[in-house]
């Protein structure tokens, strides 16, 4: 690139400046090339010399201008390219309507539209919906949203968002709409909302995707992903004021979360249309009422505790690994090996990786039953409940496999410095008599069980007890035997409120472990070294949630906890809060996969049997 300095030309023969620098902060590669004709020759002779201070000044001005101009051109080009990618993704999202030919027509009617959204009155809302949930009711609702203004831009298929995290893909589109909803809500003096449509596990998945959308990426800072100092693109104050309040659309089998928050026990329209001649109209009306409540500023927003599976204090990693139950589909997944014993088969665990425990956590019988159910999931909620019962019956009729211990033998739980389980034991013995131990955050589990504070038999029968509450900062711990149903009586756990979180320690032999479940998902935990391992759970977040019209304070208590409604990371210190924030960021970046998910080699080395080695593929 050639430059000419007018000041130099006035005093000296014409010269040109050759810009060849590779290091923009150095003039080492700059030289003055003098190509003017010499007095005694008709041919130009070239020579070079170091630039003068005046020439360096010209070069600096040129370099600064050229760099700025090029950076701006590239920025504009990248911005235009991103907008084009987002527009193509947007158009494709509007066209995508998941329908399976074997299924009947849309249960809400093909000409149904969602309620009119008044931008001056209604609360800005987005939705992340599982289309396969609710006997495909999720697909029907997404199909209607695609035909309705406003909703067609903000109702997302959550499975597609998870799959499309490329630049300009659906995650970027979700981020754009989320930021737009924040600006709209701020102008109205509200907090935006997000509808989580699916089973109970979809709530933590929705949280996961919101965090993924808000995660900063400094390599794309000029595209709006600049770190505000906390790892996210929103400041701490913006997160506190405008993190979307979650409304749970019940599209699963148990729907404990939706039921707790007052949004119903089944998908919108299921109960209202049953046994009705004009059932489709009743289903449509119920869906309209549900959406109207979700966008109404009159619907209450309250605080909600989120617990998390995190490393023990002073550690930066968990000391256990996870795998998933494999084996035969049906009533008995075990495989008989040489020697006659039937063994559990394991396989590499898929997503989700356990991070958020929004609803409950337990180890023991229920978790093993859920692991078996996951292999035999059905297409309708009723058939799924029957499958749960079938698996429970199977466990009770079978012998305990070598990979497990009787009951909760080898399990201890401390809440802070206090031993909670096994109770009344100094050496940790006695766990084999119990079938289940864990905690409730919401006051429903599996659509059957709930909790109330521990009390003598007379008080259990004759008085009202404090229920498990979702925003008192406490774990509502419980432990149970099979005969507890007679002792309590009924499907009501006796709960004990604990503030310090819990640490579960497993001290079984090499090649054994425990099943635990969180929010309807189950995994098998073991130590890759054969040593004792620890599952540590603490409150890590406070999030806002939206209460539905059917909220029942008799089940969960009064929802107001006396604190301002906001989003925040929890912890006793700034350092602990930052550690929980970093844990969340690691989760959305996929960095917990390596820490928690066992490989086939790790399972094999500890003596677990692999599904792939003992069963034919498929």
C-alpha positions in Angstrom: 0.0 0.0 0.0 1.6 3.4 -1.0 1.2 6.7 0.7 2.5 10.2 -0.1 3.4 12.9 2.4 2.7 16.4 0.9 5.1 18.1 3.4 7.9 15.8 2.3 7.2 16.5 -1.4 7.6 20.3 -1.0 11.2 19.9 0.2 12.5 16.7 -1.3 12.2 14.8 -4.6 9.0 12.8 -4.9 8.9 9.8 -2.5 6.3 7.1 -1.5 5.7 5.4 1.8 5.4 1.6 1.6 3.0 0.1 4.3 4.2 -3.4 4.8 4.1 -3.7 8.6 2.9 -7.0 10.2 3.1 -5.5 13.7 0.8 -2.5 13.8 2.7 -1.1 16.9 6.1 -1.2 15.2 7.7 0.8 12.3 10.3 -1.9 11.8 8.7 -3.1 8.5 8.1 0.5 7.2 10.6 2.0 4.8 10.8 5.0 2.4 11.1 3.9 -1.2 12.6 6.6 -3.3 11.7 5.8 -7.0 12.4 9.3 -8.5 14.7 9.5 -11.6 18.3 10.2 -10.9 20.0 13.2 -12.5 22.6 11.2 -14.5 20.2 8.4 -15.7 17.0 8.1 -17.6 16.0 5.0 -15.5 14.7 5.3 -12.0 16.8 3.7 -9.3 15.1 2.6 -6.1 16.6 3.1 -2.7 15.1 2.8 0.8 15.7 4.5 4.2 14.1 4.7 7.6 11.0 7.0 7.8 11.4 10.4 9.4 9.4 11.5 12.4 7.1 13.5 10.1 6.6 10.4 7.9 5.9 8.2 11.0 3.2 10.7 12.0 1.6 10.3 8.6 1.8 6.5 8.9 0.2 6.6 12.4 -2.7 8.7 11.1 -3.2 6.4 8.1 -2.9 3.3 10.2 -5.5 4.6 12.8 -7.9 5.6 10.1 -7.5 2.5 8.1 -7.9 0.2 11.1 -11.0 2.0 12.3 -12.5 2.1 8.8 -11.9 -1.6 8.2 -13.2 -2.6 11.7 -16.4 -0.6 11.0 -16.8 -2.2 7.6 -16.4 -5.7 9.1 -18.7 -4.9 12.0 -21.4 -3.7 9.6 -20.9 -6.7 7.4 -21.2 -9.1 10.4 -24.2 -7.3 11.7 -25.9 -7.5 8.3 -25.0 -11.2 8.0 -26.4 -12.0 11.5 -29.6 -10.2 10.8 -30.0 -12.2 7.5 -29.4 -15.4 9.4 -31.9 -14.5 12.1 -34.5 -13.6 9.6 -34.1 -16.9 7.8 -34.3 -18.7 11.1 -37.4 -16.7 12.0 -39.1 -17.4 8.7 -38.3 -21.1 9.1 -39.7 -21.2 12.7 -43.0 -19.7 11.5 -43.3 -22.4 8.9 -42.3 -25.4 11.1 -45.4 -27.1 12.4 -44.8 -30.5 13.9 -47.7 -32.8 12.9 -47.7 -36.6 12.7 -50.1 -37.9 10.1 -51.2 -40.8 12.3 -52.5 -38.4 14.9 -56.0 -36.7 14.8 -56.4 -33.1 13.8 -55.6 -30.3 16.3 -57.6 -30.9 19.4 -58.2 -27.1 19.7 -59.5 -26.7 16.1 -57.6 -25.8 13.0 -59.0 -22.3 12.9 -58.2 -21.5 16.5 -56.1 -18.5 17.4 -54.6 -17.5 20.7 -56.0 -14.4 22.6 -55.2 -11.0 21.1 -52.1 -9.6 22.7 -52.5 -5.9 23.7 -48.9 -4.5 24.0 -50.2 -1.6 26.1 -51.9 -3.9 28.6 -50.6 -7.4 28.7 -47.3 -8.6 30.2 -44.6 -9.6 27.5 -44.3 -13.3 27.3 -42.2 -16.0 25.6 -42.7 -19.8 25.7 -40.5 -22.8 25.5 -42.7 -25.8 24.8 -42.0 -29.5 24.3 -44.2 -30.5 21.3 -44.2 -34.2 22.3 -45.6 -33.6 25.8 -49.2 -33.8 26.9 -50.1 -36.5 24.4 -48.9 -34.1 21.7 -50.9 -31.2 23.1 -47.6 -29.2 23.0 -47.5 -29.7 19.2 -51.1 -28.5 18.9 -50.4 -25.3 20.9 -47.3 -24.5 18.9 -49.3 -25.0 15.7 -51.9 -22.5 16.9 -49.2 -20.0 18.0 -47.6 -20.2 14.5 -50.8 -18.8 13.1 -51.3 -16.0 15.7 -49.6 -12.6 15.6 -47.2 -11.9 18.4 -47.1 -15.5 19.6 -45.7 -16.7 16.3 -42.5 -14.8 17.1 -42.2 -15.8 20.8 -43.4 -19.4 21.2 -40.5 -21.7 20.7 -40.1 -25.5 20.3 -37.7 -26.1 23.2 -36.2 -29.2 21.5 -35.4 -27.2 18.4 -33.8 -24.4 20.4 -31.5 -26.9 22.2 -30.4 -28.4 18.8 -29.9 -25.0 17.0 -27.3 -23.0 19.0 -25.3 -21.9 15.9 -24.7 -18.2 15.2 -28.0 -16.9 13.8 -29.9 -20.0 15.0 -32.9 -20.4 17.3 -30.9 -19.7 20.5 -29.8 -16.4 19.0 -33.4 -15.7 18.0 -34.6 -16.6 21.6 -32.0 -14.1 22.9 -33.2 -11.4 20.6 -36.9 -11.8 21.6 -36.0 -12.1 25.3 -34.1 -8.8 25.2 -37.0 -7.2 23.3 -39.5 -8.5 25.9 -37.3 -7.0 28.7 -37.4 -3.6 27.0 -41.2 -3.8 26.6 -41.7 -5.0 30.1 -39.5 -2.2 31.5 -41.6 0.4 29.6 -44.8 -1.1 31.3 -43.3 -1.4 34.7 -43.6 -5.2 34.6 -41.3 -8.3 34.5 -41.4 -10.4 31.4 -42.6 -14.0 31.6 -41.7 -17.3 30.1 -44.1 -20.3 29.7 -42.5 -23.6 30.3 -44.6 -26.2 28.5 -43.9 -29.8 29.3 -43.5 -32.3 32.1 -41.9 -31.4 35.5 -38.4 -31.7 34.2 -39.1 -29.0 31.5 -39.0 -26.3 34.1 -35.3 -26.8 34.9 -34.7 -27.2 31.1 -36.3 -23.9 30.5 -34.2 -22.2 33.1 -31.2 -23.8 31.5 -32.0 -22.4 28.1 -32.7 -18.9 29.5 -29.3 -18.9 31.1 -27.8 -20.1 27.8 -29.4 -17.2 26.0 -28.2 -14.7 28.5 -24.6 -16.1 28.7 -22.0 -13.6 27.6 -19.6 -14.4 24.7 -16.9 -11.7 24.3 -15.9 -13.1 20.9 -19.3 -11.8 19.8 -19.3 -8.6 21.9 -20.1 -6.4 19.0 -23.2 -8.5 18.4 -24.7 -7.7 21.8 -23.0 -10.6 23.8 -20.6 -8.5 25.8 -19.9 -9.6 29.4 -21.4 -7.0 31.8 -19.0 -8.3 34.6 -21.0 -11.2 35.8 -20.7 -13.7 32.9 -24.0 -12.6 31.4 -25.2 -10.0 28.9 -27.5 -8.4 31.5 -26.2 -6.6 34.5 -26.9 -7.8 38.0 -29.6 -5.2 38.3 -31.2 -6.2 35.0 -31.1 -9.9 36.1 -32.8 -9.0 39.4 -35.5 -6.8 37.8 -36.2 -8.5 34.5 -35.2 -12.2 34.6 -38.5 -13.7 33.3 -41.0 -15.1 35.7 -41.8 -18.7 35.0 -45.3 -20.0 34.4 -45.6 -23.8 34.1 -47.9 -25.3 31.5 -48.7 -28.8 32.7 -48.1 -31.2 29.7 -46.5 -34.1 31.5 -47.8 -37.1 33.5 -47.6 -36.1 37.2 -47.4 -32.3 36.6 -46.4 -31.6 40.2 -45.0 -28.2 39.4 -47.9 -26.9 37.4 -50.3 -28.2 40.0 -48.3 -26.5 42.8 -48.3 -23.1 41.1 -52.0 -23.3 40.3 -51.8 -23.9 36.5 -53.7 -27.2 36.5 -53.1 -30.9 36.7 -53.4 -31.6 33.0 -52.9 -29.8 29.7 -55.3 -26.9 29.1 -58.6 -28.3 28.0 -58.2 -31.9 29.1 -60.6 -31.8 32.0 -62.9 -29.1 30.5 -63.5 -31.1 27.3 -64.0 -34.5 28.8 -67.4 -36.1 28.2 -68.7 -33.1 26.3 -70.5 -33.2 23.0 -68.8 -30.0 21.7 -65.5 -31.0 23.3 -63.3 -29.1 20.9 -64.9 -25.8 21.7 -64.5 -26.5 25.4 -60.9 -27.4 24.9 -60.3 -24.2 22.9 -62.0 -22.0 25.6 -59.8 -23.6 28.3 -56.7 -22.9 26.3 -57.7 -19.3 25.8 -58.4 -18.8 29.5 -55.0 -20.4 30.4 -53.1 -18.0 28.0 -55.1 -15.0 29.2 -54.1 -15.7 32.8 -50.4 -16.1 31.8 -50.3 -12.7 30.2 -52.5 -10.9 32.6 -50.8 -8.3 34.9 -53.3 -9.4 37.6 -51.6 -12.8 38.0 -49.4 -12.8 41.0 -45.6 -13.2 40.8 -43.8 -14.6 43.8 -40.3 -15.9 44.8 -39.3 -19.5 44.3 -36.3 -21.4 45.7 -34.0 -23.3 43.3 -31.6 -25.9 44.8 -28.6 -27.2 42.9 -26.2 -30.2 42.9 -22.8 -28.6 43.5 -19.3 -29.7 44.8 -18.8 -29.8 48.5 -17.4 -26.7 50.2 -13.7 -26.3 49.4 -14.0 -28.6 46.3 -14.2 -27.5 42.6 -15.6 -30.8 41.3 -18.1 -33.5 42.4 -16.5 -36.8 43.3 -19.1 -39.1 41.7 -20.0 -40.1 38.2 -23.4 -40.8 36.6 -24.7 -43.3 34.2 -28.1 -44.4 33.1 -30.0 -47.7 33.5 -30.0 -49.9 30.4 -31.1 -53.5 29.7 -34.3 -55.0 28.6 -37.5 -53.0 28.1 -40.4 -54.3 30.0 -41.0 -55.4 33.6 -37.5 -56.6 34.4 -34.5 -54.8 32.8 -31.9 -57.0 34.4 -29.7 -59.5 32.4 -28.8 -63.0 33.8 -25.0 -63.6 33.5 -22.9 -66.6 34.1 -23.3 -67.8 37.7 -27.1 -67.3 37.7 -27.4 -63.8 39.2 -29.3 -61.1 37.4 -27.3 -57.8 37.0 -28.2 -54.3 36.1 -27.0 -53.1 32.7 -25.7 -49.5 32.4 -25.1 -47.1 29.6 -23.7 -43.6 29.1 -26.1 -41.0 30.5 -27.8 -38.5 28.2 -29.0 -35.0 28.9 -30.0 -33.4 31.1 -27.0 -33.2 33.4 -28.2 -32.7 37.0 -27.7 -29.1 38.0 -31.0 -27.5 39.1 -33.3 -29.3 41.6 -36.4 -27.2 41.3 -39.0 -29.6 42.7 -37.6 -32.5 44.8 -34.7 -34.8 45.2 -34.7 -38.4 46.5 -32.5 -41.5 46.7 -33.8 -45.1 46.9 -36.9 -46.9 45.8 -38.6 -44.1 43.9 -35.5 -43.2 42.0 -34.9 -46.8 40.9 -38.6 -47.1 39.8 -38.2 -43.8 37.8 -35.0 -45.2 36.1 -36.9 -48.3 35.0 -39.9 -46.2 33.9 -37.6 -44.0 31.7 -36.9 -47.1 29.6 -40.7 -47.8 29.2 -42.2 -44.3 28.8 -45.6 -44.3 27.1 -47.4 -41.8 24.9 -50.3 -40.9 27.3 -50.3 -39.7 30.9 -52.7 -42.5 32.0 -50.5 -45.2 30.5 -47.4 -43.6 32.1 -49.0 -43.9 35.5 -49.8 -47.5 34.9 -46.2 -48.1 33.9 -45.0 -46.5 37.2 -47.1 -49.0 39.1 -45.9 -51.9 37.0 -42.3 -51.1 37.6 -42.9 -50.6 41.4 -44.5 -54.1 41.5 -41.6 -55.5 39.6 -39.1 -54.1 42.1 -41.0 -55.5 45.0 -41.2 -59.0 43.5 -37.5 -59.2 42.5 -34.3 -59.8 44.4 -31.9 -56.9 45.0 -29.3 -56.8 42.1 -25.6 -56.9 43.0 -25.1 -53.3 42.0 -27.5 -52.1 44.8 -27.8 -52.6 48.6 -31.0 -53.4 50.5 -33.0 -50.3 51.1 -30.7 -47.4 51.8 -27.9 -49.3 53.4 -24.5 -47.5 53.1 -26.2 -44.1 52.8 -25.8 -41.3 55.3 -27.1 -37.7 55.1 -25.9 -34.7 57.0 -27.7 -31.4 57.0 -24.9 -29.1 58.1 -23.3 -30.7 61.1 -26.4 -32.7 62.0 -26.9 -36.3 61.0 -30.3 -36.6 59.4 -30.2 -40.1 58.1 -30.2 -42.8 59.3 -32.0 -41.4 62.3 -31.0 -42.4 65.9 -27.8 -43.9 64.6 -24.2 -43.1 65.8 -22.4 -45.3 63.3 -24.5 -44.8 60.2 -26.2 -48.2 60.4 -29.9 -48.8 60.0 -30.4 -47.4 56.4 -31.4 -50.8 55.1 -34.8 -50.5 56.8 -35.8 -47.4 54.8 -37.0 -47.2 51.2 -36.6 -43.5 50.5 -34.9 -40.3 51.7 -34.8 -36.8 50.2 -36.4 -33.4 50.3 -39.4 -31.6 48.9 -39.2 -28.1 47.5 -42.8 -28.1 46.2 -45.5 -29.9 48.1 -46.3 -32.6 45.5 -44.4 -35.6 44.3 -45.5 -38.1 41.6 -49.0 -36.6 41.8 -49.6 -38.5 45.1 -47.3 -37.5 47.9 -47.0 -34.3 49.8 -45.4 -33.2 53.1 -46.3 -31.7 56.4 -44.0 -30.9 59.4 -43.3 -33.8 61.8 -45.8 -34.2 64.7 -47.2 -36.8 67.1 -49.9 -39.1 65.8 -52.7 -37.1 67.4 -51.6 -33.8 65.8 -51.2 -35.6 62.4 -54.8 -36.6 62.5 -56.5 -33.7 64.2 -54.5 -30.5 63.4 -53.3 -28.5 60.4 -49.5 -28.7 60.1 -47.0 -26.5 58.3 -46.7 -27.8 54.7 -43.6 -28.0 52.5 -43.1 -24.4 51.1 -41.2 -23.4 47.9 -39.9 -20.1 49.0 -38.9 -20.2 52.7 -35.2 -21.0 51.9 -35.6 -24.4 53.7 -35.3 -28.0 52.5 -38.3 -30.0 53.7 -36.4 -33.3 54.4 -38.2 -36.6 54.7 -37.4 -40.3 55.1 -39.7 -43.2 54.8 -40.2 -46.9 55.1 -42.9 -48.9 53.3 -45.0 -49.0 56.5 -44.8 -45.2 56.8 -48.0 -45.0 54.7 -49.8 -46.6 57.7 -47.9 -44.7 60.3 -48.2 -41.1 58.9 -51.1 -42.0 57.9 -51.7 -41.9 54.1 -49.5 -40.4 51.4 -48.2 -37.5 53.5 -44.5 -37.4 54.4 -43.5 -36.2 57.8 -41.0 -33.4 57.0 -38.2 -31.7 58.9 -37.2 -28.2 57.8 -33.4 -27.8 57.3 -31.6 -24.7 56.2 -28.0 -25.9 55.7 -28.6 -28.0 52.6 -27.7 -31.7 52.6 -24.7 -33.9 51.9 -25.4 -37.5 51.0 -22.5 -39.9 51.5 -22.4 -43.4 49.9 -19.9 -45.9 51.3 -20.7 -49.1 49.4 -18.3 -51.5 47.8 -16.6 -51.0 44.5 -19.0 -51.5 41.6 -22.1 -50.5 43.6 -23.9 -47.2 43.8 -27.3 -45.6 44.3 -30.1 -44.3 42.1 -31.2 -40.8 42.8 -33.9 -38.7 41.1 -34.5 -35.0 40.7 -37.5 -33.4 39.1 -38.6 -36.6 37.5 -35.2 -37.6 36.1 -33.2 -40.5 37.4 -29.5 -41.5 37.3 -27.2 -44.1 38.8 -24.3 -42.5 40.9 -21.1 -44.3 41.7 -17.5 -43.6 42.5 -15.0 -44.0 39.7 -12.3 -44.7 42.2 -14.3 -47.1 44.4 -14.0 -44.6 47.4 -16.9 -43.0 49.3 -18.7 -40.3 47.3 -20.8 -37.3 48.2 -23.8 -35.6 46.7 -24.0 -32.0 48.0 -27.2 -30.0 47.5 -27.7 -26.3 48.4 -30.0 -23.5 47.6 -28.3 -21.7 44.7 -31.0 -19.4 43.2 -34.1 -17.4 43.8 -36.3 -17.0 40.8 -39.7 -15.3 40.2 -42.7 -17.6 39.2 -46.2 -16.7 38.1 -49.1 -18.2 40.1 -52.1 -19.5 38.2 -55.8 -19.1 38.9 -56.0 -22.4 40.7 -53.3 -21.8 43.3 -54.4 -23.5 46.6 -52.7 -22.1 49.7 -54.0 -25.1 51.7 -51.5 -27.3 49.9 -48.4 -25.1 49.9 -49.2 -22.2 52.3 -49.4 -18.5 51.6 -47.1 -17.7 48.7 -45.8 -14.3 49.9 -42.6 -14.7 51.9 -42.2 -11.1 52.8 -39.2 -10.4 50.5 -39.0 -8.4 47.3 -39.7 -10.6 44.3 -36.4 -10.8 42.3 -33.9 -13.0 40.7 -30.7 -13.6 42.6 -27.9 -16.1 43.2 -28.0 -17.5 46.8 -25.1 -18.0 49.2 -23.7 -16.9 52.5 -21.0 -14.7 50.9 -20.2 -13.0 47.6 -17.6 -15.7 46.9 -20.2 -18.4 47.3 -22.7 -16.6 45.1 -20.1 -16.2 42.4 -19.2 -19.9 42.7 -22.9 -20.8 42.1 -23.0 -18.4 39.1 -19.9 -20.0 37.7 -21.5 -23.4 38.2 -24.5 -22.3 36.1 -22.3 -20.9 33.4 -20.3 -24.2 33.3 -23.6 -26.0 32.9 -24.8 -24.0 30.0 -21.4 -24.3 28.3 -21.5 -28.1 28.6 -18.5 -28.2 30.9 -20.3 -30.3 33.5 -20.7 -33.2 31.1 -17.1 -34.2 31.4 -17.2 -33.8 35.2 -20.4 -35.8 35.9 -21.1 -38.1 33.0 -19.3 -41.5 33.1 -17.7 -43.0 30.0 -18.0 -46.7 29.1 -14.4 -47.1 30.1 -15.0 -45.6 33.6 -18.0 -47.8 34.1 -16.1 -50.9 32.9 -13.1 -50.1 35.1 -15.3 -50.1 38.3 -17.0 -53.4 37.4 -20.4 -52.2 36.1 -21.9 -54.2 33.2 -22.5 -52.3 30.0 -25.6 -52.7 28.0 -23.6 -52.6 24.7 -21.6 -55.7 25.8 -24.5 -57.9 26.8 -27.4 -56.9 24.6 -27.6 -56.8 20.8 -27.9 -53.2 19.4 -31.4 -51.8 18.9 
